[in-house]
Amino acid sequence: MYANRVKNYYTATVRKEWNRLVRSPYFKLEFDTTLHFLEKYLPQKGRILDAGGGPGRYTVELAKRGYRMTLLDFTPANLEFARRRIRSSGLQDRVEAVIEGSITDLSRFENNSFDAVICTGGPLSHVLDSRQRNRAVGELIRVAKRRAPVFVSVMSRLSVQVIELILFPHEIEEPFFTTARDSGDYPGMSGFTACHFFLPEELERDFLGKGVRILEMAGLEGISSRQYRAVNALARNKKRWRVWLQTHYQTCTHPAVVGMSEHMLIVCKKM
């Protein structure tokens, strides 16, 4: 049931999702901060699985940088859009496959297949069943080569409570608010699709004991989280924006910041 809601939502918002990460300085924080950590930990070359990669924003970007990409997503409309983007960018030779499938079942790939695995933008948050999330984490790790980095970003439970306070205070009295607050599970009703919102310690716990070493956790929007107008206004002043970005990267891994960020990233190395 929830999987169909997610697929229907992203079928209807393909172009919106493609543009989301670049449509303003605020939303580019998620994209640029993800790339910051990818640049820090990715090998210089190799095969990368973009699991749950949607319309292919990261696949296209990393293919441009010379990586050999495989894009997997379970929404056919996303994949068709990604194929067009890959062709129009002349990147067909660097994208090995564009595949329909779920992050909960990567059985088409052998163990130790990829030099890195990314699962960015929140695909794991759209798996509401905890057993299936656990399976997805295991699959993402299984297909990574030994000593390969694994990057997973999810949506934050604390941050979504802040947005309820700011934009939707009338929803705070509704039962789904307290359910999401206490369990992280949101069935998909008002303006967004079914989602599990994570606490940082929950995300960390999901990777413990699975044969990886956690390298870093980061808040992708960091201390700027939910400050849309202030961030977009500040970005118009190049000098101030440069200092603010330095501040962002210095603070985005602080434990107090990770959980309050709209999206949080965990970076692991397979042992």
Buried (B, 14 or more C-beta within 10 A) or exposed (E): EBBEBBBBBBEEBBEEBBBBBEEBBBBBBBBBBBBBBBEEBBBEEBBBBBBBBBBBBBBBBBBEBEBBBBBBBBBEBBBEBBBEBBEEBEBEEBBBEBBEBBBBEBEEBEEEBBBBBBBBBBBBBBBBBBEBBBBBBBBBBBBBBEEBBBBBBBBBBBBBBBEBEEEBEEBEEBEBBEEBBEEBBBBBEEEEBBBBBBBBEBBBEBBEEBBBEBBBBBBBBBBBBBEBEEBEEBBEEEEEBEEBBEEBBEBBBBEEBBBBBBBBBBBBBBE
